[in-house]
Amino acid sequence: MSEESVAQQGGGVAQPKGLLQQMEELMAALNADLSALDADLQSAGGVARHAAREDNEAG
């Protein structure tokens, strides 16, 4: 069953999304995921650098 037929079965309240709108929503979701991943990697990199610096100072 296509998305259009599912939307029509629901009483016709929801309009089927155009391809451009779907792509924009997917790109926005991808951008949010990549931003969250970048923040996680930045914080993890900061912790790893701090630990390496402490090891160098102790040695």
Buried (B, 14 or more C-beta within 10 A) or exposed (E): EEEEEEBEEEEEEEEEBEEEEEEEEEEEEEEEEEEEEEEEEEEEEEEEEEEEEEEEEEE
